[in-house]
């Protein structure tokens, strides 16, 4: 036990003095292995073991697909279609922002992909119509969370791998929660505009002709989520195979829209290599940390402690949610999953909480951390994409926590929101 706690203390100290998360994980793990008398070979063995799973092969493929589609003209066509569909609602372009995130979420697999892909397009359009730049950046940031809940989703793949649950079922479990998050954001934006809290231009009139034209112009872009998800939901392909299909489909779309250039391909592959290397590195090191956590019996000890506090699963979900929200404020989502999933699984299993339901709750909770200071990576992405000061984005993102926390509460305490669709399709 003592060496596991030592690992966590060293890890937190290193984070506080400014070490990168990855190096903090490595150093704290090696110190714990050395102090505990374990062979240092455990580290390299577990790193290799952690990244060789077939399931994780889907991660680079979906990242590549999202990056290629960002440079294939797909994002602009999705945005144009969204304008035609919901531009007439009060808060027009703000509602478009949310719908576009829903559609693009069926392609990108990451919240950051949504921010980088749709962010610049959405912000430019909103600012031109009179929305403030900080508000536009904050809405892009809030709606981008949907991108990592509605499948395909890299965070859900990582959780499925760690919790040993079906990726296909977990993907399906994310559909209704993603739509719920979009709905709560849409209602809140409507409230903001209706009460004058946010100054917005008059809505655009709805025209069937415009809808038809955007469908025609963006048909292949709009079919991307259908192609990616259809095969998985129909049981024709695995998530990994769907990722490969998505990448190939992105290249085909780029050719159709005459965006297939060497520079676009080069940029997409380079960005994907960087993102994949970071994720796989964290997963590998996190597996080593998980080995120590198990060897030192920390999951059993923490489980006994928390279950000693309460055996009410609803109160336990509240405690876990608060813990994850606090961790999300200072760490990134994937490292938290790597550390906490092995610890929390015995607790949720003991209380009869479904692992898939918990996977959606945990993933969404940690995505809120992505848009929360001081570490929230999404905040820094949007400062670059939107060229907005960090403190201005923080000020404007704060009101959006209200609808997003409401969505978290609903997802936590109404498990059928996550479990109904998988049971309908697979049972």
Secondary structure in CASP SS format (residue, H / E / C, confidence):
PFRMAT SS
TARGET T0000
AUTHOR 0000-0000-0000
METHOD secondary structure of the structure
MODEL  1
X C 1.00
X H 1.00
X H 1.00
X H 1.00
X H 1.00
X H 1.00
X H 1.00
X H 1.00
X H 1.00
X H 1.00
X H 1.00
X H 1.00
X H 1.00
X H 1.00
X H 1.00
X H 1.00
X C 1.00
X C 1.00
X C 1.00
X C 1.00
X H 1.00
X H 1.00
X H 1.00
X H 1.00
X H 1.00
X H 1.00
X H 1.00
X H 1.00
X H 1.00
X H 1.00
X H 1.00
X H 1.00
X H 1.00
X H 1.00
X H 1.00
X C 1.00
X C 1.00
X C 1.00
X C 1.00
X C 1.00
X H 1.00
X H 1.00
X H 1.00
X H 1.00
X H 1.00
X H 1.00
X H 1.00
X H 1.00
X H 1.00
X H 1.00
X H 1.00
X C 1.00
X C 1.00
X C 1.00
X C 1.00
X C 1.00
X H 1.00
X H 1.00
X H 1.00
X H 1.00
X H 1.00
X H 1.00
X H 1.00
X H 1.00
X H 1.00
X H 1.00
X H 1.00
X H 1.00
X H 1.00
X H 1.00
X C 1.00
X C 1.00
X C 1.00
X H 1.00
X H 1.00
X H 1.00
X H 1.00
X H 1.00
X H 1.00
X H 1.00
X H 1.00
X H 1.00
X H 1.00
X H 1.00
X H 1.00
X H 1.00
X C 1.00
X C 1.00
X C 1.00
X C 1.00
X C 1.00
X H 1.00
X H 1.00
X H 1.00
X H 1.00
X H 1.00
X H 1.00
X H 1.00
X H 1.00
X H 1.00
X H 1.00
X H 1.00
X H 1.00
X H 1.00
X H 1.00
X H 1.00
X H 1.00
X H 1.00
X C 1.00
X C 1.00
X H 1.00
X H 1.00
X H 1.00
X H 1.00
X H 1.00
X H 1.00
X H 1.00
X H 1.00
X H 1.00
X H 1.00
X H 1.00
X H 1.00
X H 1.00
X H 1.00
X H 1.00
X H 1.00
X H 1.00
X H 1.00
X C 1.00
X C 1.00
X C 1.00
X C 1.00
X H 1.00
X H 1.00
X H 1.00
X H 1.00
X H 1.00
X H 1.00
X H 1.00
X H 1.00
X H 1.00
X H 1.00
X H 1.00
X H 1.00
X H 1.00
X H 1.00
X H 1.00
X H 1.00
X C 1.00
X C 1.00
X C 1.00
X C 1.00
X C 1.00
X H 1.00
X H 1.00
X H 1.00
X H 1.00
X H 1.00
X H 1.00
X H 1.00
X H 1.00
X H 1.00
X H 1.00
X C 1.00
X C 1.00
X C 1.00
X H 1.00
X H 1.00
X H 1.00
X H 1.00
X H 1.00
X H 1.00
X H 1.00
X H 1.00
X H 1.00
X H 1.00
X H 1.00
X H 1.00
X H 1.00
X H 1.00
X H 1.00
X H 1.00
X H 1.00
X H 1.00
X H 1.00
X H 1.00
X H 1.00
X H 1.00
X H 1.00
X H 1.00
X H 1.00
X H 1.00
X H 1.00
X H 1.00
X C 1.00
X C 1.00
X C 1.00
X C 1.00
X C 1.00
X C 1.00
X C 1.00
X C 1.00
X C 1.00
X C 1.00
X C 1.00
X C 1.00
X C 1.00
X H 1.00
X H 1.00
X H 1.00
X H 1.00
X H 1.00
X H 1.00
X H 1.00
X H 1.00
X H 1.00
X H 1.00
X C 1.00
X H 1.00
X H 1.00
X H 1.00
X H 1.00
X C 1.00
X H 1.00
X H 1.00
X H 1.00
X H 1.00
X H 1.00
X H 1.00
X H 1.00
X H 1.00
X H 1.00
X H 1.00
X C 1.00
X C 1.00
X C 1.00
X C 1.00
X C 1.00
X H 1.00
X H 1.00
X H 1.00
X H 1.00
X H 1.00
X H 1.00
X H 1.00
X H 1.00
X H 1.00
X H 1.00
X H 1.00
X H 1.00
X H 1.00
X H 1.00
X H 1.00
X H 1.00
X H 1.00
X H 1.00
X C 1.00
X C 1.00
X C 1.00
X C 1.00
X C 1.00
X H 1.00
X H 1.00
X H 1.00
X H 1.00
X H 1.00
X H 1.00
X H 1.00
X H 1.00
X H 1.00
X H 1.00
X H 1.00
X H 1.00
X H 1.00
X H 1.00
X H 1.00
X H 1.00
X H 1.00
X H 1.00
X H 1.00
X H 1.00
X H 1.00
X H 1.00
X H 1.00
X H 1.00
X H 1.00
X H 1.00
X H 1.00
X H 1.00
X H 1.00
X H 1.00
X H 1.00
X H 1.00
X H 1.00
X H 1.00
X C 1.00
X C 1.00
X H 1.00
X H 1.00
X H 1.00
X H 1.00
X H 1.00
X H 1.00
X H 1.00
X H 1.00
X H 1.00
X H 1.00
X H 1.00
X H 1.00
X C 1.00
X C 1.00
X C 1.00
X H 1.00
X H 1.00
X H 1.00
X H 1.00
X H 1.00
X H 1.00
X H 1.00
X H 1.00
X H 1.00
X H 1.00
X H 1.00
X H 1.00
X H 1.00
X H 1.00
X H 1.00
X H 1.00
X C 1.00
X C 1.00
X C 1.00
X C 1.00
X H 1.00
X H 1.00
X H 1.00
X H 1.00
X H 1.00
X H 1.00
X H 1.00
X H 1.00
X H 1.00
X H 1.00
X H 1.00
X H 1.00
X H 1.00
X H 1.00
X H 1.00
X H 1.00
X H 1.00
X H 1.00
X C 1.00
X C 1.00
X C 1.00
X C 1.00
X H 1.00
X H 1.00
X H 1.00
X H 1.00
X H 1.00
X H 1.00
X H 1.00
X H 1.00
X H 1.00
X H 1.00
X H 1.00
X H 1.00
X H 1.00
X H 1.00
X H 1.00
X H 1.00
X C 1.00
X C 1.00
X C 1.00
X C 1.00
X C 1.00
X C 1.00
X H 1.00
X H 1.00
X H 1.00
X H 1.00
X H 1.00
X H 1.00
X H 1.00
X H 1.00
X H 1.00
X H 1.00
X C 1.00
X C 1.00
X C 1.00
X H 1.00
X H 1.00
X H 1.00
X H 1.00
X H 1.00
X H 1.00
X H 1.00
X H 1.00
X H 1.00
X H 1.00
X H 1.00
X H 1.00
X H 1.00
X H 1.00
X H 1.00
X H 1.00
X H 1.00
X H 1.00
X H 1.00
X H 1.00
X H 1.00
X H 1.00
X H 1.00
X H 1.00
X C 1.00
X C 1.00
X H 1.00
X H 1.00
X H 1.00
X H 1.00
X H 1.00
X H 1.00
X H 1.00
X H 1.00
X H 1.00
X H 1.00
X H 1.00
X C 1.00
END
